[in-house]
Amino acid sequence: MASGEPTSDSAPFLSDDSEAEAEEQGAMAANQRPGEESGSGVSGVRATLTVAILCYINLLNYMDRFTVAGVLPGIEHYFGIEDGESGLLQTVFICSYMFLAPVFGYLGDRYNRKYIMSGGILFWSVVTLGSSYTPQGHFWLLLLTRGLVGVGEASYSTIAPTIIADLYVKEKRTNMLSIFYFAIPVGSGLGYIVGSQVGGVAQDWHWALRVTPGFGLVAVVLLLSVVQEPKRGGVEARPEHQLHRTSWLMDLQALSRNYSFVLSTFGFTAVAFVTGSLALWAPTFLFRAAVFADVKDPCEKGNCASSESLIFGIITCITGVLGVASGVMISRKLRTRTPRADPLVCATGLLMSAPFLYLAVVFAKTSTVATYVFIFFGETFLSMNWAIVADILLYVVVPTRRSTAEALQIVISHLLGDAGSPYLIGVLSDSLRKRNSFLWRFRSLQFSLLLCAFVSVAGGAFFLATAIYIERDRHRAENGVTTDDEPIVVPKSGRSTRVSVSSVLI
């Protein structure tokens, strides 16, 4: 990286600002091996392999998460449950995932991330396999195992983006994050496809849950044998040994004053609400629409919505790739014109998705083709923000707080987003249903899903507000500018001492 280039995500706290240490770093950079990524301690080839493995695990993560949605009508028929209880399957998973994210964020900022992820993925694979043997009449056991799966996934989702951030900077980081977040829609789509098709072939939804555990064990082996822990912040302006790590409480206080982080998190919460609702209920809604239109018979067997899950899964894969790629490409072009490009692209994507999602729900009773077309455009615009939101977090938050920031964003976005939205949609559907007929099973779910369009508009407003503060917060992260009365570090008698900002101002 050229010395004249501005760097991103520099740490605001230095352990020593002496000229001797700066010269020592210059000498280290000069002696760096050509095959080694700047400051990370990881070779270029191994860094590329690391990103590929993390992408594979992320794809597997979301594939496992949405396998249940692909066979949901079969699960409802098997256990004899209503929509509200069905929504709990996603809610208990997200709740355990959400509440444990801060724990893994704290550990990820302080300990070896590779081993934390390996243990979590192994646990998740074993529990997923165990959930596939849930007997009839024990729905509570399926809920329990889905909650435990969230424990394993929290260990990975919180930490993986921070490893990519410690391997690359600037445009290369954005590119790698884009590839990483391609796995979200592709993995989600594969979850619908594999779940519905495996369940259809076996005529038993249990087999759909037995696909991902084997791939999870492969992921653990790859993590332990290939991935190397990079130095935190090593590729940026100031390497890890110069970063001043603060307490967890001080980290939270600093993040709460970072308005770009807070507002973009609320914007992403809207995304999580909408995607969580659609992820669980879209195939079931489309199946009920087909029954209402006399295109299909009511559910009488173990796997009912296999064709709807297959089509919705394919749409999710395609729109995810198109949305993420177009979002990053548009953002990159706009960055040359305005530094507020990232939040503006996110806001535009959400605001444009709202009318298409609304029309998709409304047209379901009259035209299946029109519904799928509207879903295609709605999901494409909705997917534009995945990689950009992650990039915003990484360049407005310093390296020593990134895992904590990732965990906090996971907690807020899931607590107010997809932790409750599937259950909320299910409860609304049950409460709006006037009688237990095919017509009202479709109508009540249709009215409930209309809520997603209005939440998308609210999310767009949060991203527009993010654009107001993005320049200031990025500048603070890059240049080590503290906020309010946040402690800084100054040398005193050869040792670093923390003092308040006001005590050193002239």
N, C-alpha and C positions, 0 to 999 in steps of 0.2 A: 504494500500500500504506500503510495507516495506520501512524502512528508507534508506536502501542501494540502492534501485532501482533508476535509473535515471528518472527524470520526464520530461514531454513534455510540450511545449508551455508555459513556464513560462514567466511572464511579464518582460520586460527589465527595467522598471522604478519602483522604490520603493518609497513609501511615507515616510518611516522611516526604517533605518537599525539597530536600536538599539537592544541590546541583550534582553532587557526586553520584547519587543514586540514578539521576537522569542519564548521566554519562554511562553508567554501568548498563542501563537498559539499552542504550544505543549500541554499545559494544556487543551485547547479547543478540540484538537484531542483526548486526552485521555478520556475526558468526553463525547465524541460523542455517541449518542444512537446507538445500534447495527443495528437497522432497517433503519438507515439513510445512504444514499450514502455519501462517504467521502467529506465533505466540501460543497456539493451542496445545502444542506438544503432540499433535496427531498428524500423521502424514496425509498428503492429499488423497491418495488411493484409499487409505483406511477411513478417512472422513466421508468419502463418497459411499463406501460400503456401509458405514454407520447410518447414513441417511436412508439408504435403500432398505436396511433392516428395520429401521424405525417406521418407514412407510409401510412395510409389510405387516408389522405389528399393529399399526393404526388401522389398516384395512381390515385385519382380523378382528380388532376391537369392535369396530362398527358393524361388521358382518355378524358377529355374535350378538350384539345388542339388538339387532332388528330381525333376527331369525324368528323370535317369538311373534312379532307382528305379522310375519308371513303366514303363520298357521293359527292366528288368533280365533277365527271362526271355529276351527276344529277344537281348540282348547275350551271355548265357551260351550260347545256341544258336549264335550267329554265330561266337564265338571258341572254342567248345568248352571252356569253363572250369568249374571246380568252385566250391562255395560259398565256400571260403577265398579264392580269387582274386577272386571277385565282391565280397567284403567289402572288398578293398583299394581299390576305386574310391572309396568314401566315406572310407576311412582316409587315403589319400594327400592327398585334398582337404583334410580337416580338419587334417592335420599341417602342411601348408604355411600354411594359414590361421592355425593356432595359433601357430606359431613366428615368424611375421612380425607378429602382432598387437602385441607389445611395441614393435617398431620404429615402427609407425604410431602407437601410443599416445604414445611419446616425441615424435614429430614433431607430433602433434595438440595436445599441451600447449604447443608452442612456436612453431608456424608456422601459416600460413593453412590452415584445415581444408577450405575449399571446393576449393582447387586440389589438395590431396592426394586427396580423394575423386574428383574428376573424372579425374585420371590413373589411379587404380586401376580405376574403372569402365570406362574406355576400354580398358585392358589386358585386363580380364576378358572384355569383349564380343568382342574380336578373338580371344582364345585359345579361347573357347567355340565360335565359328564354325569355327575351325581344327580343333577336336576332332571335328567332325561329318564330316570327310573321312578319318577313320582307316580304312585298308584292312584286310581280313581277314588274320589271321596276324601282326598288329602290335598285340597287346593292350598291350604295354609303352608304346606311343605314346599310347594312350588314357589310361593311368595318368599319364603325364607331363603331358599337357595338363590333366587334372583337377587335378593338383597345382598347375599354374600358375594355374588359375582361382581357387584359394584365395588366391593372392597379391593379386589384385584385390579380392576380397571382404573381405579383412582390412583394407584401407584404408578401407572404408566402415563396417563393423560396429563398429569400435573408436571411431570419431569421431562418428557421427551422433547418438547419445543425448546427448553432451555439448553439442551445438549446441542441442538442445531444452532442456536444463537451463539454458543461458545466455539463453534467450528467455522462460522462464516460471518461476514459483515456486509452491510450495504446491499447492492443489487443482488449479489450472490446469495445472501441470506434470504432475501425476498423470493428468489427463484426456488431455493431449497424448501422454504416453507410452503410455497405453492404446490410443489410436488407432494410434500407431506400431507397437506390438506386436501389434495385430490382424493386421498384414501377415504375421506369421510363420506362423500356421496357415493363413491364407487363401492366401498365396503357396505354401506347401508343398502344399496341396490342389490348387491350380491346376497345380503342377508335375506331379503324378500325372495329372491330367485331361488337360492339354495334351499331355504326353509320350505317354501311352498312345493318345490319340485321333489325334494327328498321325501317330504311328508306325503306327497301324492303317490310316488312310486311305492313307498312302503305301506301306504294306507294307514299311517300311524304318525301323529305329530311328534311323538317321542324321538323318532330317529332324526328329526331335523336338528335337535340339540346335540347330536353326537358327532357332528361334522367338525366343528371348530376346535375341540380339545386337543386332537392330534396335532393340528397346525400350531397350537399354542406351545406344545412341548418342543417343536422344531424351533420356534422363536426363542425359547429360553436357551437352547444350545447355541444358536447364532449370537445371542447377546453375550454370553459368557466367553465364547471363543474368538469373536471378531471385534466387538465394540471395545474401544478404549476410552476411558474417562478423560475428557479434555479439561484444560485449566479454565476456571471460571473467569470470564472477562479477558482471557489471554490474547485474543485476536483484536482487542480494541485498544483504546489509547493508553490505558493503564492496566497492567497485568494483575493477576489474582493476588500476588503477595503484597500489592500496594492498597488493596481494597480494605476499607475499614468496616467490618461486619458489626452491625448494631443488633440490639435485642429485637425479639419478635414483636413486642408491643410497639417499639419505636418504628419498626418497619410498617406496621399497620397504620400508625399515625401519619407517617410520611405518604403512604399510598392514599389515605383518605383526603389528603390535601392536593393530590395529583388529579385535577379535574378532568383531564383527557382520559386518564385511566378509569375514573369513576363513571363518566358519561358514556364512554364507549362500552363499558361493562353493562350498563343498563340497556344500551342499544342492542348489544349481543343477547341480552336476556330476552328481548322480544323475538329475536331469531330463534332462540332455544324454545320459547313457548310455541311458536308456530310449527317448527320442525318436529318438536315432540308430539304435538297433536296430530299432525299429518302422518308421522311415522307409524303411530299405532293404529290410527283409525281410518286412514285413506283406503287401504284394500278392503276393509270391512264395509265401509261406506259405499264403495263402488259395487261390491257384491250385493248389498241390500238394494241399491239402485237397479241392478239387473233383475233381482227378484220382483221388485215393484213394477218393472216394465214387462214382466212375464217372459224375460229372456232366459232366466234360470229358475230352477226349482229351489225351494227353501232348503236350508242345511239339514240333512238327514244322516250324514256320515261323518267320519273323522277329519276329512280335509275338504273344505268347502270352497274357499276363495283362491284356489291355486292359480287360475288364469289371471285374476285381477292382481294378485301379488306379483306374478311374473311380469305383467305389463308395467305395473307401477315400479317394480324394481329396475327394469330396463330404462324407463324414463328417468328415474333417480340417478342412475349411473351416468347417462348421457348429459342430463342437465347439470349435474355436479361438475363434470369436466368442463363443459362450456361456461358455466357460471364462474368457477374459480379462475379459469384461464382468461376470460374476458375481463373480469374484475381487476386482475393483476395488470393486464395489458393496458386497460384504460387508465388505471391509476398511475402507471409508469409514464404514460404520455402526458398526463395532466400535471405531474410533478414538475415538469419543466416550466409550467405556467403559474402554478400556485403551490405553496407548501401545504395547503389544506386539502390536497387532492384525495388522500386516503379516506377521511371521514365523509367527504362529499360523495365519493363513489359508493360507500356503504349506505348512506342515506338514500341516494338515488335508487339503488337496488331494492331496498325495502319498500320505498314509496311506489315503485313501479310494480312490485309483486302483488301489492294489495288488491288492485282491481281484477287481476287475473285469477287470484285465489277466490275472490268473491264470485266471479262468473263461473268458475269451475264447480263450485258448490251449487249454484242456482241452476245450471244447465244439466246437472246429473240426471234429472228426471225426464228430460226430453231428448238429449243427444249424448250418447256415450262418446262419440268421436270428438265433439266440441269440448266435452269435459276433459278428455285426455290432452287436447291441444292447450287448453287454458292451464292445466296442471303443468304442462311442459314449460310454458313461458313463466308462470309463477315461480316454479322451483328454480329456473335458470337465474332469474333476478335475485331470488332469495340466497342463492349460493355465491353471489358475487363477493360477499364480505368475508368468507371463511379465512382465507390467507391474510387478508388486509388487516382484520381485527387483531390477529396474532402478531403481525408486524408492528402495529401501533403499540401494543403492550411492550414489545421488546425494545422499541427505541424511545419510549417515554419513561421506562423504568430501568434503574441501574442493575448491573449483573448480580450483585449480592442479594437483591430482592425479587428476582424474576420468578423463582419457583413459588415464593410466597404470593406474588401477584397473580401467577397462573392459578394457584389454589383458591385465592380470594375471588377471582373472576369465575371460576368453576362453581364455587359455593353460591354466589349471588345469582348467576345466570340460571343455575339449575333450581335453586330455592324458589325463585320467582318465575322461572320459566318451565322447563319440561319435567320438573319433579312433580308439579301439580297439574299441569295442563292436560295430560291424558286422563287423569282421574276427574278433573273438573269437567271436561267434555263429556265423559261417561255419566257423571252425576246429572249434568244438565240434560243429557239425552233421556235419562230415566225419569226426571221430573217433568219434562215437557211431553212425555208420551201419555196420551189420554187413554189409550187402550192397547192391549198387547196384540196388535195386528201387524201384518207385513207393511201396510201403509204407514202406520205410526212408528214402527221401528226405523223406517227410512226417514220419515219426516223429522222426528225428534233429533236424530243424529245430524241431519242436514242443518237444522236451525242452530244447533250447538256449534258446528264447524264454521259458521259465518263469523264467529268471534275472532278467528285467526286474521281476517282481513283488517280489522280495526286495530289489532295489536301490532300488525306490520307498520301501520301509519305512525303509531306511537314510537316504535323503534326508530323510524326514519327521523323523527323529531329529535331524539336523543343524539343521533349521529350529527345532525346539523348543529346542535349545541357543542358537540365535541370539536367541531371545526373552529370555534371561537378561541379555544385554549391550546390547540395542538402545537402551534409554533412556540409558545412560551414554555410548555412542558418539555418539548423535545430539546430546546436550547438548554434548559436546566439539567437534563440528564446528560447531554453531550459535554457540557462545559463545567460540570461540578458545581452548579449554583444551588445553594440550599434554599429552602422555603421557610418563610416566617421565622420562627425562633428555633429551628432545627439545629442540633449541635453539629459543629464542624470540628476538625482535628487540626491542631497547630503544634509544632515542635516545641518542647519545653525541656531544657536540660538534657538533650539527647533522647528524650522519649516523647511519644505523642500524648497529647492531653486533649480531652473533649471539653469545649466551652461553648456557650451559646453565641449565636450570631451577633446579638446586640452588644456583647462585651468586647467584640473586636472591631465594631464599626467606628469610624472616626467622624 
